[in-house]
Every structure is written in C-alpha cells, then in structure tokens.
Amino acid sequence: MFILYNLIYIFLLPLLILRDLITIDENKLKTILQKLGKSYAEPTAASIWLHGVSLGEIKILSTLAKRLDHQGNKVLITSTTNTGRAELEKNFSDSNIKFLPFPYDLNFVHKKIINNYKIKKIVLFESEFWPNLLSLSSDIKIISLNTSISDQSFSRYKSMKFFTSFIFTKIDLFLAQSKETINRLNFLGATNTKLLGNMKINPENYLTDENKKNKYAKILATDVLNVVLGSSHEGEEEFAIDALKGLKLNLILAPRHPERIDSVLQVVKSKGYKSAKVSEVEQYDQIKDTDNKTITIFDEVGDLINLYAVADLAIVAGSIIYEKGHNFMEPIFADTLCITGSKLRNYKQLKKDLCDSNIIETFDTKNQLRALVVKYKDSKIRNEKLLAQKKTLDELSGSYKLIIDSINDI
C-alpha cells in the first residue's frame, strides 16, 4: 500500500509544485525549495516539531511553542498555508523558535528535517496524517493533537481500514476532541487515546486589547442594539441589511476580505444608507446612528475580536451565502452573544456540539435572522443566552497543561 501511495504521490508531485507556484504569495521559489528539503538550518539541540495548517491552528501552536520554549525545549513549527506562514514570521522572526513551510510528503525530506533539527517528538494538529512522515523510525514519538475525524473522513478511513490501521498504530498518542472521535479511533486501530477537548475553543486563544476596545467603542450608539456582521462575504452584507431594515439598531459590517471594502460601500449606498469607515472614526467623533441612516464599515484587519468585545450582538457570517463558515466562538470569548448562518461546512463537529443543541442559534432566511435580532434586543434574554454559551464552551475546551504534560510524559 505504501508503494502505491508513493507512486501516486510522486506522479502528482509536479502538479503540487505547480499549484504552489501559483498560490504561494511570497518567496515562491525559496518556499518550494524548502518543501523539497533545501536550505535547512544547521543541526540544533533535541527539538519538538509542531505542525498545523490554518491560521487558527498556527495561533494555537504558537502559544504552545512559547510555553515549551519557556520550559527549555527547542521547538520547530511548520505550516501549510500562506496565512499560517505569515503568522509564524510575525511571531518568531527574532526568536529561538524555528519555523518552516511544511514539506512535501517525501521520506528523504522528512528525514533531513528530523536529522538537522534533531527531532525527538512530533505533534500533528487534527487530521494531519501524512503516511511517509508517520512511517519514520520508532525513535520518534508522534502525537496527534486536537484529533477530529469527520463523518466523511470516517467513511473513507473505513473503506481502507487495513492501511489506515497501520498508519494509526504509528501514532503514539491521540489527544482527541470528543468521545465520538475516540470511539472512531479505536475502531480504526488506535490504541492510545486521551480526551483533550477542543483547543480551538480554549479561552487563552482569544485575547482582547483594551486600547482598541476603547477606540471601537466610539462607533457604538448608547441607546440602541449594536450589531456586528463579522467576516462577511459577497452577498452577505446585502442579506443582513435587507433582513434588519427598519429595526432601530446600529449595524457594523466587517467584511472578511479588506479588498471588498469599496464594493461593500457601494452596497450600503445602493440600499439608501450613509456609510462611515472605522479607520476614519476620528473624523466622526462618535458615530451615533440615532436616525438609523448610517451603516458603519469595519476596515481594520486583524482586530475583529476587539470590535466584537464592545458590541451587543455578533452575527458571524461566511455561513449565510458562503458555505464554509467562520469562527463563531470568537465573539463569545469576547463576552458578546453570537448567532451565525447555518452553512458551516468547515465546523461540522462544533456545529453538532453547539448549534444543533441551540446553544448558538443559526438561521437560513432573512426572516429568521430578523426574528433572532428582535429577540435579542432584550438585554435580559441576551445575557442569559450568553452565559449558557460561555458555560458550554468552557465544558468543551481543551487544556494547554494537558498537552504539555502529555508531550513531556511520552
């Protein structure tokens, strides 16, 4: 099976390199060469290798890396994505913690990293089960962190159970998100599992800045409901504006991609509203939308959590017309009630845990969104629901201490 996997992978490698040439946004050639095993550092002391994919995963691993470094461990972090690598560059350019793009799944490349960085332990986030990396020497201890197996993945793994079971026996410890995941891992041949909870909903990952909160508080009215539409995609701003038309509230639109700001301004204008950009808030003193004719546009990248923190209600978008969803836990950790659209393809387990139980309410239609916003105009109802959301997240949250203890003990 490994022979077949490697034949297919090597056949596809030129396409993977071509894809990277197209999609990598900075230092294309250098990044591809690193992924092929070039330009690695000189040998260092024994290291722990952490790997994640998305920006959210890298933020969690960055916190973990700092704690491990504080204990005296040498740490290497790798990421697959542009945003993940940019986060590593921002955090660790002048640090003892090393970082690289995650390599292609080739034995000789993995071995070069392991030898150069003297890797003794590898921590892989969620479902990063790379066959050639996992098949390396038993001298390397491997932990799967925040392990999650979706319904679709479980069906796929069952269809090739012999190969999957062999791969999973190479992992020394699974720190799983849920009991359901543990049951699936056991069925697939895993022998060492531990319930962690979900690190993506650990409160330590969600810090706010008091100065920025105070700044963003200027755009809020004091006598009406302040509603943030966060991480919105094309068509979702229009959806929210139409759904909330005529309600007395202060609506702030925070598009997911800053390059869409001009088009969002046009949407606001076409709907008959005035607009005010947060980056120009000083020009407005305090934007008090007492006549319901101004919609504010949040155009400052990377600070959405601080805007959530001073709002009354967050509508997390990317789940209304766009179907993948975005982080609907973030507003709750910023102490603000959250609702979200129902299209949450990238959050299936969290949807099951939080939305299907109605802890975080979802909507499909404009009328449903309007009804939820009207209901949560009542501060008592809003506060009771927020307390329920925070309690549930606390119960589901993973622990950095458990991870570090597990890494040290393995």
C-alpha positions as semicolon CSV with decimal commas, in nm:
position;residue;x (nm);y (nm);z (nm)
1;M;0,000;0,000;0,000
2;F;0,288;0,237;0,081
3;I;0,442;0,161;-0,258
4;L;0,116;0,252;-0,433
5;Y;0,080;0,568;-0,224
6;N;0,434;0,682;-0,309
7;L;0,394;0,604;-0,680
8;I;0,078;0,816;-0,691
9;Y;0,236;1,094;-0,480
10;I;0,550;1,116;-0,694
11;F;0,334;1,119;-1,007
12;L;0,134;1,410;-0,865
13;L;0,434;1,599;-0,724
14;P;0,487;1,820;-1,034
15;L;0,124;1,928;-1,008
16;L;0,168;2,005;-0,639
17;I;0,474;2,218;-0,719
18;L;0,283;2,395;-0,998
19;R;-0,003;2,463;-0,757
20;D;0,241;2,613;-0,509
21;L;0,396;2,832;-0,778
22;I;0,051;2,974;-0,838
23;T;-0,078;3,001;-0,482
24;I;0,223;3,086;-0,263
25;D;0,212;3,463;-0,219
26;E;0,571;3,540;-0,113
27;N;0,917;3,387;-0,175
28;K;0,773;3,122;-0,405
29;L;1,099;2,959;-0,512
30;K;1,254;2,964;-0,164
31;T;0,940;2,810;-0,011
32;I;0,922;2,533;-0,272
33;L;1,292;2,453;-0,227
34;Q;1,240;2,434;0,150
35;K;0,947;2,198;0,093
36;L;1,187;1,983;-0,110
37;G;1,446;1,977;0,168
38;K;1,675;2,265;0,070
39;S;1,819;2,540;0,286
40;Y;1,755;2,389;0,625
41;A;1,935;2,513;0,933
42;E;2,247;2,373;1,089
43;P;2,196;2,096;1,348
44;T;2,049;2,210;1,678
45;A;1,969;2,053;2,015
46;A;1,686;1,799;2,050
47;S;1,364;1,954;1,921
48;I;0,989;1,917;1,924
49;W;0,828;1,959;1,581
50;L;0,477;2,115;1,581
51;H;0,270;2,118;1,262
52;G;-0,060;2,283;1,174
53;V;-0,237;2,408;0,864
54;S;-0,462;2,708;0,907
55;L;-0,404;3,045;1,074
56;G;-0,620;2,940;1,369
57;E;-0,419;2,622;1,420
58;I;-0,090;2,810;1,398
59;K;-0,206;3,059;1,661
60;I;-0,275;2,770;1,898
61;L;0,058;2,603;1,819
62;S;0,238;2,937;1,863
63;T;0,108;2,961;2,219
64;L;0,211;2,600;2,279
65;A;0,555;2,665;2,128
66;K;0,616;2,960;2,357
67;R;0,532;2,751;2,662
68;L;0,754;2,466;2,550
69;D;1,035;2,712;2,477
70;H;0,993;2,862;2,825
71;Q;1,048;2,512;2,966
72;G;1,380;2,494;2,778
73;N;1,266;2,287;2,479
74;K;1,389;2,361;2,125
75;V;1,086;2,397;1,900
76;L;1,024;2,386;1,525
77;I;0,683;2,484;1,379
78;T;0,565;2,420;1,023
79;S;0,257;2,538;0,837
80;T;0,097;2,458;0,503
81;T;-0,078;2,788;0,429
82;N;0,024;3,143;0,339
83;T;-0,158;3,286;0,641
84;G;-0,002;3,028;0,873
85;R;0,349;3,102;0,749
86;A;0,290;3,477;0,779
87;E;0,181;3,429;1,140
88;L;0,499;3,233;1,214
89;E;0,710;3,503;1,051
90;K;0,538;3,766;1,262
91;N;0,574;3,574;1,587
92;F;0,915;3,411;1,562
93;S;1,146;3,605;1,327
94;D;1,364;3,704;1,623
95;S;1,304;3,402;1,842
96;N;1,466;3,076;1,945
97;I;1,163;2,905;1,796
98;K;1,230;2,793;1,437
99;F;0,973;2,774;1,156
100;L;0,947;2,633;0,805
101;P;0,687;2,559;0,540
102;F;0,555;2,206;0,582
103;P;0,742;1,983;0,333
104;Y;0,608;1,759;0,063
105;D;0,537;1,410;0,199
106;L;0,869;1,260;0,087
107;N;1,073;1,034;0,313
108;F;1,410;1,194;0,238
109;V;1,275;1,544;0,312
110;H;1,125;1,441;0,645
111;K;1,448;1,266;0,741
112;K;1,650;1,575;0,659
113;I;1,436;1,789;0,888
114;I;1,449;1,529;1,164
115;N;1,827;1,498;1,140
116;N;1,901;1,870;1,108
117;Y;1,675;1,970;1,395
118;K;1,737;1,651;1,593
119;I;1,365;1,593;1,627
120;K;1,255;1,358;1,904
121;K;0,883;1,433;1,915
122;I;0,632;1,539;1,650
123;V;0,292;1,697;1,723
124;L;0,043;1,700;1,433
125;F;-0,274;1,910;1,453
126;E;-0,612;1,742;1,397
127;S;-0,615;1,514;1,090
128;E;-0,264;1,570;0,952
129;F;-0,192;1,202;0,893
130;W;0,093;1,203;0,638
131;P;0,191;0,841;0,560
132;N;0,561;0,892;0,490
133;L;0,608;1,114;0,795
134;L;0,427;0,864;1,017
135;S;0,624;0,569;0,882
136;L;0,958;0,701;1,009
137;S;1,173;0,545;1,279
138;S;1,009;0,436;1,604
139;D;1,265;0,654;1,781
140;I;1,038;0,950;1,701
141;K;0,736;0,990;1,929
142;I;0,428;1,120;1,745
143;I;0,123;1,289;1,899
144;S;-0,196;1,374;1,712
145;L;-0,326;1,693;1,877
146;N;-0,691;1,800;1,881
147;T;-0,772;1,492;1,675
148;S;-1,102;1,505;1,489
149;I;-1,248;1,256;1,242
150;S;-1,547;1,384;1,046
151;D;-1,826;1,161;0,915
152;Q;-1,682;1,184;0,564
153;S;-1,328;1,102;0,678
154;F;-1,451;0,812;0,890
155;S;-1,626;0,658;0,591
156;R;-1,312;0,699;0,382
157;Y;-1,086;0,553;0,650
158;K;-1,318;0,254;0,697
159;S;-1,301;0,179;0,324
160;M;-0,923;0,131;0,352
161;K;-0,910;0,015;0,713
162;F;-0,603;-0,207;0,671
163;F;-0,390;0,088;0,553
164;T;-0,546;0,333;0,800
165;S;-0,498;0,098;1,096
166;F;-0,133;0,055;1,004
167;I;-0,087;0,433;0,988
168;F;-0,268;0,494;1,318
169;T;-0,051;0,242;1,502
170;K;0,244;0,469;1,418
171;I;0,094;0,746;1,633
172;D;0,192;0,712;1,999
173;L;-0,086;0,927;2,144
174;F;-0,411;1,079;2,018
175;L;-0,535;1,382;2,213
176;A;-0,891;1,379;2,085
177;Q;-1,160;1,648;2,068
178;S;-1,451;1,425;2,167
179;K;-1,558;1,081;2,289
180;E;-1,705;1,017;1,945
181;T;-1,360;1,070;1,791
182;I;-1,207;0,832;2,046
183;N;-1,461;0,563;1,954
184;R;-1,379;0,609;1,585
185;L;-1,006;0,597;1,652
186;N;-1,043;0,276;1,850
187;F;-1,245;0,120;1,567
188;L;-0,969;0,214;1,324
189;G;-0,695;0,053;1,531
190;A;-0,566;0,331;1,755
191;T;-0,457;0,204;2,095
192;N;-0,354;0,513;2,292
193;T;-0,622;0,782;2,312
194;K;-0,696;1,057;2,563
195;L;-0,984;1,305;2,574
196;L;-0,849;1,659;2,536
197;G;-1,148;1,868;2,431
198;N;-1,125;2,123;2,154
199;M;-0,826;2,357;2,160
200;K;-0,995;2,586;1,909
201;I;-1,229;2,693;2,186
202;N;-0,971;2,747;2,457
203;P;-1,021;3,097;2,607
204;E;-0,645;3,161;2,613
205;N;-0,653;3,185;2,233
206;Y;-0,885;3,485;2,242
207;L;-0,725;3,793;2,393
208;T;-0,860;4,145;2,355
209;D;-0,684;4,481;2,365
210;E;-0,830;4,744;2,599
211;N;-0,698;5,038;2,393
212;K;-0,852;4,908;2,074
213;K;-1,177;4,823;2,251
214;N;-1,197;5,181;2,374
215;K;-1,133;5,310;2,023
216;Y;-1,401;5,090;1,867
217;A;-1,650;5,181;2,138
218;K;-1,665;5,523;1,968
219;I;-1,865;5,378;1,680
220;L;-2,135;5,242;1,908
221;A;-2,459;5,413;1,996
222;T;-2,562;5,408;2,361
223;D;-2,937;5,376;2,323
224;V;-2,978;5,103;2,059
225;L;-2,861;4,748;1,992
226;N;-2,510;4,740;1,841
227;V;-2,489;4,454;1,591
228;V;-2,170;4,340;1,415
229;L;-2,187;4,133;1,096
230;G;-1,843;3,969;1,111
231;S;-1,633;3,800;0,840
232;S;-1,893;3,857;0,568
233;H;-1,858;3,751;0,204
234;E;-2,016;3,883;-0,114
235;G;-2,393;3,900;-0,086
236;E;-2,399;3,856;0,290
237;E;-2,390;4,229;0,371
238;E;-2,691;4,282;0,145
239;F;-2,867;3,986;0,311
240;A;-2,820;4,138;0,658
241;I;-2,916;4,490;0,554
242;D;-3,239;4,364;0,397
243;A;-3,317;4,139;0,695
244;L;-3,270;4,417;0,952
245;K;-3,426;4,703;0,756
246;G;-3,642;4,927;0,973
247;L;-3,515;4,795;1,306
248;K;-3,371;5,051;1,543
249;L;-3,011;4,936;1,577
250;N;-2,654;5,027;1,489
251;L;-2,521;4,790;1,221
252;I;-2,146;4,748;1,168
253;L;-2,029;4,546;0,866
254;A;-1,690;4,372;0,890
255;P;-1,606;4,210;0,553
256;R;-1,379;3,905;0,565
257;H;-1,155;4,041;0,289
258;P;-1,044;4,407;0,312
259;E;-1,020;4,436;-0,067
260;R;-1,401;4,420;-0,074
261;I;-1,445;4,742;0,128
262;D;-1,522;4,956;-0,179
263;S;-1,784;4,713;-0,307
264;V;-1,944;4,697;0,038
265;L;-1,961;5,077;0,046
266;Q;-2,145;5,061;-0,286
267;V;-2,392;4,807;-0,147
268;V;-2,462;5,034;0,151
269;K;-2,518;5,330;-0,080
270;S;-2,744;5,130;-0,312
271;K;-2,963;5,043;-0,013
272;G;-3,013;5,412;0,068
273;Y;-2,783;5,437;0,370
274;K;-2,491;5,663;0,451
275;S;-2,161;5,493;0,539
276;A;-1,877;5,558;0,782
277;K;-1,545;5,369;0,786
278;V;-1,391;5,282;1,123
279;S;-1,045;5,387;1,003
280;E;-1,186;5,738;0,974
281;V;-1,371;5,733;1,306
282;E;-1,179;6,035;1,438
283;Q;-1,344;6,242;1,166
284;Y;-1,685;6,147;1,302
285;D;-1,614;6,196;1,674
286;Q;-1,865;5,932;1,785
287;I;-2,087;5,776;1,522
288;K;-2,429;5,775;1,682
289;D;-2,677;5,631;1,437
290;T;-2,983;5,768;1,609
291;D;-3,173;5,809;1,281
292;N;-3,093;5,457;1,151
293;K;-2,945;5,601;0,831
294;T;-2,576;5,522;0,876
295;I;-2,408;5,183;0,844
296;T;-2,051;5,156;0,970
297;I;-1,784;4,961;0,781
298;F;-1,510;4,796;0,984
299;D;-1,200;4,822;0,765
300;E;-0,918;4,740;1,010
301;V;-0,759;4,399;0,956
302;G;-0,692;4,158;1,242
303;D;-0,887;4,337;1,515
304;L;-1,236;4,196;1,475
305;I;-1,232;4,037;1,821
306;N;-1,190;4,383;1,976
307;L;-1,492;4,510;1,784
308;Y;-1,694;4,206;1,892
309;A;-1,595;4,283;2,251
310;V;-1,778;4,618;2,254
311;A;-2,086;4,510;2,058
312;D;-2,416;4,374;2,192
313;L;-2,469;4,101;1,933
314;A;-2,242;3,934;1,676
315;I;-2,371;3,777;1,356
316;V;-2,083;3,561;1,232
317;A;-2,106;3,537;0,855
318;G;-1,927;3,324;0,597
319;S;-2,217;3,089;0,666
320;I;-2,509;3,270;0,503
321;I;-2,430;3,255;0,132
322;Y;-2,068;3,141;0,155
323;E;-2,087;2,787;0,290
324;K;-1,772;2,710;0,489
325;G;-1,843;2,920;0,797
326;H;-1,610;3,119;1,020
327;N;-1,513;3,113;1,387
328;F;-1,843;3,157;1,573
329;M;-1,676;3,105;1,914
330;E;-1,470;3,424;1,892
331;P;-1,744;3,674;1,994
332;I;-1,841;3,460;2,294
333;F;-1,487;3,469;2,429
334;A;-1,501;3,845;2,376
335;D;-1,809;3,842;2,603
336;T;-2,064;3,906;2,329
337;L;-2,363;3,694;2,229
338;C;-2,324;3,516;1,896
339;I;-2,555;3,384;1,624
340;T;-2,444;3,251;1,285
341;G;-2,569;3,129;0,950
342;S;-2,634;2,758;0,917
343;K;-2,385;2,681;0,636
344;L;-2,090;2,556;0,843
345;R;-1,910;2,302;0,626
346;N;-1,575;2,359;0,799
347;Y;-1,721;2,335;1,150
348;K;-1,923;2,013;1,140
349;Q;-1,828;1,884;1,484
350;L;-1,868;2,223;1,652
351;K;-2,199;2,269;1,469
352;K;-2,311;1,937;1,614
353;D;-2,191;2,031;1,965
354;L;-2,305;2,393;1,975
355;C;-2,559;2,473;1,704
356;D;-2,767;2,156;1,681
357;S;-2,823;2,190;2,056
358;N;-2,936;2,550;2,000
359;I;-2,667;2,691;2,230
360;I;-2,556;2,900;1,934
361;E;-2,860;2,973;1,719
362;T;-2,843;2,962;1,341
363;F;-3,058;3,098;1,062
364;D;-3,125;3,029;0,694
365;T;-3,361;3,308;0,587
366;K;-3,380;3,684;0,628
367;N;-3,696;3,647;0,837
368;Q;-3,519;3,405;1,072
369;L;-3,226;3,645;1,115
370;R;-3,463;3,933;1,181
371;A;-3,654;3,733;1,442
372;L;-3,333;3,642;1,628
373;V;-3,214;4,003;1,635
374;V;-3,553;4,123;1,757
375;K;-3,549;3,860;2,034
376;Y;-3,203;3,962;2,150
377;K;-3,289;4,327;2,178
378;D;-3,397;4,226;2,527
379;S;-3,080;4,254;2,737
380;K;-3,203;4,001;2,996
381;I;-3,263;3,733;2,731
382;R;-2,933;3,824;2,566
383;N;-2,731;3,793;2,887
384;E;-2,891;3,461;2,986
385;K;-2,808;3,315;2,645
386;L;-2,450;3,445;2,658
387;L;-2,397;3,278;2,996
388;A;-2,520;2,948;2,851
389;Q;-2,284;2,984;2,553
390;K;-1,984;3,058;2,776
391;K;-2,063;2,765;3,007
392;T;-2,083;2,521;2,716
393;L;-1,758;2,644;2,560
394;D;-1,585;2,604;2,894
395;E;-1,702;2,242;2,914
396;L;-1,577;2,164;2,562
397;S;-1,245;2,349;2,582
398;G;-0,909;2,176;2,563
399;S;-0,619;2,240;2,801
400;Y;-0,263;2,354;2,723
401;K;-0,150;2,197;3,051
402;L;-0,278;1,855;2,943
403;I;-0,097;1,888;2,609
404;I;0,234;1,989;2,766
405;D;0,211;1,716;3,032
406;S;0,142;1,463;2,756
407;I;0,437;1,583;2,546
408;N;0,668;1,568;2,847
409;D;0,546;1,223;2,954
410;I;0,554;1,046;2,619
